[in-house]
Amino acid sequence: MKKVKKPVVWVGASKKEIQSFPDDVKHDMGMALKDAQYGEKPLSAKPLKGFKGAGTLEIVEDHDGDTYRAMYTVKFKGVVYVLHAFKKKSKKGIATPKSDIDLVKERLKQAEEHYSGNSK
């Protein structure tokens, strides 16, 4: 059975955010998102803490001592929404900063509105 490739919808500035990353990170995140498009869970992805279930995930890539993260959701049938991407600035702990979590929540609402307006 052939797998269907889901489209990617970039929410807010998420595409620009990823495009600002080093080439190796962009490549790895692109490959991870491609896996998500085909219904696979990328090896570098894990459920984002604070979001119910495994429908909102985080890709984590390390490069030259820095950590880059991208959040996306597959909770809407037939589409992958990329919600946010950033270079982690804090060297203390692995927790995602509250401001980034708040932005993901806001963009998740935008994705929901987009999906409900386009799935009819």
Phi and psi restraints in degrees (value plus and minus 20) as a CYANA .aco file:
   2 LYS   PHI     -99.3   -59.3
   2 LYS   PSI     113.3   153.3
   3 LYS   PHI    -102.5   -62.5
   3 LYS   PSI     122.4   162.4
   4 VAL   PHI    -109.9   -69.9
   4 VAL   PSI     114.5   154.5
   5 LYS   PHI    -105.8   -65.8
   5 LYS   PSI      97.9   137.9
   6 LYS   PHI     -98.0   -58.0
   6 LYS   PSI     124.8   164.8
   7 PRO   PHI     -92.2   -52.2
   7 PRO   PSI     135.1   175.1
   8 VAL   PHI    -123.1   -83.1
   8 VAL   PSI     112.2   152.2
   9 VAL   PHI    -136.2   -96.2
   9 VAL   PSI     104.0   144.0
  10 TRP   PHI    -110.8   -70.8
  10 TRP   PSI     102.7   142.7
  11 VAL   PHI    -119.5   -79.5
  11 VAL   PSI     115.6   155.6
  12 GLY   PHI      40.2    80.2
  12 GLY   PSI    -155.4  -115.4
  13 ALA   PHI    -116.8   -76.8
  13 ALA   PSI      -0.1    39.9
  14 SER   PHI     -78.7   -38.7
  14 SER   PSI     -56.5   -16.5
  15 LYS   PHI     -87.7   -47.7
  15 LYS   PSI     -64.2   -24.2
  16 LYS   PHI     -81.3   -41.3
  16 LYS   PSI     -59.4   -19.4
  17 GLU   PHI     -81.3   -41.3
  17 GLU   PSI     -67.0   -27.0
  18 ILE   PHI     -87.9   -47.9
  18 ILE   PSI     -57.8   -17.8
  19 GLN   PHI     -84.1   -44.1
  19 GLN   PSI     -39.8     0.2
  20 SER   PHI    -102.4   -62.4
  20 SER   PSI     -27.1    12.9
  21 PHE   PHI     -98.2   -58.2
  21 PHE   PSI     140.2   180.2
  22 PRO   PHI     -78.4   -38.4
  22 PRO   PSI     132.5   172.5
  23 ASP   PHI     -74.1   -34.1
  23 ASP   PSI     -63.3   -23.3
  24 ASP   PHI     -81.6   -41.6
  24 ASP   PSI     -60.1   -20.1
  25 VAL   PHI     -88.8   -48.8
  25 VAL   PSI     -64.3   -24.3
  26 LYS   PHI     -77.4   -37.4
  26 LYS   PSI     -64.6   -24.6
  27 HIS   PHI     -81.3   -41.3
  27 HIS   PSI     -69.2   -29.2
  28 ASP   PHI     -83.9   -43.9
  28 ASP   PSI     -60.8   -20.8
  29 MET   PHI     -89.1   -49.1
  29 MET   PSI     -56.7   -16.7
  30 GLY   PHI     -81.7   -41.7
  30 GLY   PSI     -61.9   -21.9
  31 MET   PHI     -86.0   -46.0
  31 MET   PSI     -59.2   -19.2
  32 ALA   PHI     -84.3   -44.3
  32 ALA   PSI     -62.2   -22.2
  33 LEU   PHI     -87.4   -47.4
  33 LEU   PSI     -53.8   -13.8
  34 LYS   PHI     -83.3   -43.3
  34 LYS   PSI     -62.2   -22.2
  35 ASP   PHI     -76.3   -36.3
  35 ASP   PSI     -65.5   -25.5
  36 ALA   PHI     -81.8   -41.8
  36 ALA   PSI     -56.9   -16.9
  37 GLN   PHI     -80.9   -40.9
  37 GLN   PSI     -50.4   -10.4
  38 TYR   PHI    -116.9   -76.9
  38 TYR   PSI      -5.4    34.6
  39 GLY   PHI      61.6   101.6
  39 GLY   PSI      -8.7    31.3
  40 GLU   PHI    -116.1   -76.1
  40 GLU   PSI     134.3   174.3
  41 LYS   PHI    -116.7   -76.7
  41 LYS   PSI      94.2   134.2
  42 PRO   PHI     -78.7   -38.7
  42 PRO   PSI     127.6   167.6
  43 LEU   PHI     -80.5   -40.5
  43 LEU   PSI     -52.0   -12.0
  44 SER   PHI    -107.1   -67.1
  44 SER   PSI     -13.2    26.8
  45 ALA   PHI    -126.5   -86.5
  45 ALA   PSI     126.0   166.0
  46 LYS   PHI    -164.6  -124.6
  46 LYS   PSI     135.2   175.2
  47 PRO   PHI     -78.4   -38.4
  47 PRO   PSI     119.1   159.1
  48 LEU   PHI     -99.7   -59.7
  48 LEU   PSI     103.9   143.9
  49 LYS   PHI     -82.5   -42.5
  49 LYS   PSI     120.6   160.6
  50 GLY   PHI      73.6   113.6
  50 GLY   PSI     -23.6    16.4
  51 PHE   PHI    -138.2   -98.2
  51 PHE   PSI     107.9   147.9
  52 LYS   PHI     -81.9   -41.9
  52 LYS   PSI     111.4   151.4
  53 GLY   PHI      56.2    96.2
  53 GLY   PSI    -187.1  -147.1
  54 ALA   PHI    -128.3   -88.3
  54 ALA   PSI       2.8    42.8
  55 GLY   PHI    -101.6   -61.6
  55 GLY   PSI     -39.0     1.0
  56 THR   PHI    -138.6   -98.6
  56 THR   PSI      99.8   139.8
  57 LEU   PHI    -141.2  -101.2
  57 LEU   PSI     145.0   185.0
  58 GLU   PHI    -148.7  -108.7
  58 GLU   PSI     109.6   149.6
  59 ILE   PHI    -117.7   -77.7
  59 ILE   PSI     111.5   151.5
  60 VAL   PHI    -141.7  -101.7
  60 VAL   PSI     105.8   145.8
  61 GLU   PHI    -150.6  -110.6
  61 GLU   PSI     112.9   152.9
  62 ASP   PHI    -122.2   -82.2
  62 ASP   PSI     121.5   161.5
  63 HIS   PHI    -175.2  -135.2
  63 HIS   PSI     103.6   143.6
  64 ASP   PHI      29.2    69.2
  64 ASP   PSI      22.6    62.6
  65 GLY   PHI      62.6   102.6
  65 GLY   PSI     -21.4    18.6
  66 ASP   PHI    -129.1   -89.1
  66 ASP   PSI     137.0   177.0
  67 THR   PHI    -137.8   -97.8
  67 THR   PSI     112.1   152.1
  68 TYR   PHI    -137.0   -97.0
  68 TYR   PSI     122.0   162.0
  69 ARG   PHI    -152.6  -112.6
  69 ARG   PSI     125.5   165.5
  70 ALA   PHI    -156.5  -116.5
  70 ALA   PSI     116.1   156.1
  71 MET   PHI    -132.7   -92.7
  71 MET   PSI     118.5   158.5
  72 TYR   PHI    -166.4  -126.4
  72 TYR   PSI     144.7   184.7
  73 THR   PHI    -150.0  -110.0
  73 THR   PSI     125.2   165.2
  74 VAL   PHI    -141.6  -101.6
  74 VAL   PSI      -0.4    39.6
  75 LYS   PHI     -97.0   -57.0
  75 LYS   PSI     -27.0    13.0
  76 PHE   PHI    -127.7   -87.7
  76 PHE   PSI     109.4   149.4
  77 LYS   PHI     -79.2   -39.2
  77 LYS   PSI     107.9   147.9
  78 GLY   PHI      61.5   101.5
  78 GLY   PSI      -8.9    31.1
  79 VAL   PHI    -172.2  -132.2
  79 VAL   PSI     128.3   168.3
  80 VAL   PHI    -132.3   -92.3
  80 VAL   PSI     101.3   141.3
  81 TYR   PHI    -123.1   -83.1
  81 TYR   PSI     101.4   141.4
  82 VAL   PHI    -110.0   -70.0
  82 VAL   PSI     101.5   141.5
  83 LEU   PHI    -117.4   -77.4
  83 LEU   PSI     -58.3   -18.3
  84 HIS   PHI    -187.6  -147.6
  84 HIS   PSI     132.5   172.5
  85 ALA   PHI    -168.8  -128.8
  85 ALA   PSI     123.1   163.1
  86 PHE   PHI    -181.1  -141.1
  86 PHE   PSI     140.5   180.5
  87 LYS   PHI    -112.0   -72.0
  87 LYS   PSI     105.4   145.4
  88 LYS   PHI     -90.5   -50.5
  88 LYS   PSI     104.1   144.1
  89 LYS   PHI    -112.7   -72.7
  89 LYS   PSI     -56.9   -16.9
  90 SER   PHI     -91.8   -51.8
  90 SER   PSI     115.9   155.9
  91 LYS   PHI    -115.1   -75.1
  91 LYS   PSI     -22.9    17.1
  92 LYS   PHI    -119.8   -79.8
  92 LYS   PSI      98.1   138.1
  93 GLY   PHI      52.2    92.2
  93 GLY   PSI     153.3   193.3
  94 ILE   PHI    -129.2   -89.2
  94 ILE   PSI     -21.3    18.7
  95 ALA   PHI     -83.0   -43.0
  95 ALA   PSI     122.8   162.8
  96 THR   PHI     -97.7   -57.7
  96 THR   PSI     110.3   150.3
  97 PRO   PHI     -76.9   -36.9
  97 PRO   PSI     124.4   164.4
  98 LYS   PHI     -76.1   -36.1
  98 LYS   PSI     -59.5   -19.5
  99 SER   PHI     -81.6   -41.6
  99 SER   PSI     -56.2   -16.2
 100 ASP   PHI     -92.4   -52.4
 100 ASP   PSI     -59.2   -19.2
 101 ILE   PHI     -82.8   -42.8
 101 ILE   PSI     -62.6   -22.6
 102 ASP   PHI     -81.5   -41.5
 102 ASP   PSI     -60.6   -20.6
 103 LEU   PHI     -85.6   -45.6
 103 LEU   PSI     -60.7   -20.7
 104 VAL   PHI     -81.3   -41.3
 104 VAL   PSI     -63.2   -23.2
 105 LYS   PHI     -81.5   -41.5
 105 LYS   PSI     -63.0   -23.0
 106 GLU   PHI     -83.4   -43.4
 106 GLU   PSI     -64.6   -24.6
 107 ARG   PHI     -91.0   -51.0
 107 ARG   PSI     -48.4    -8.4
 108 LEU   PHI     -85.2   -45.2
 108 LEU   PSI     -58.8   -18.8
 109 LYS   PHI     -82.5   -42.5
 109 LYS   PSI     -61.8   -21.8
 110 GLN   PHI     -83.4   -43.4
 110 GLN   PSI     -60.3   -20.3
 111 ALA   PHI     -83.2   -43.2
 111 ALA   PSI     -62.1   -22.1
 112 GLU   PHI     -81.7   -41.7
 112 GLU   PSI     -63.6   -23.6
 113 GLU   PHI     -83.8   -43.8
 113 GLU   PSI     -62.8   -22.8
 114 HIS   PHI     -81.7   -41.7
 114 HIS   PSI     -66.3   -26.3
 115 TYR   PHI     -84.3   -44.3
 115 TYR   PSI     -65.0   -25.0
 116 SER   PHI     -87.2   -47.2
 116 SER   PSI     -48.8    -8.8
 117 GLY   PHI    -100.0   -60.0
 117 GLY   PSI     -37.1     2.9
 118 ASN   PHI    -134.4   -94.4
 118 ASN   PSI     -23.1    16.9
 119 SER   PHI    -121.0   -81.0
 119 SER   PSI     -10.0    30.0
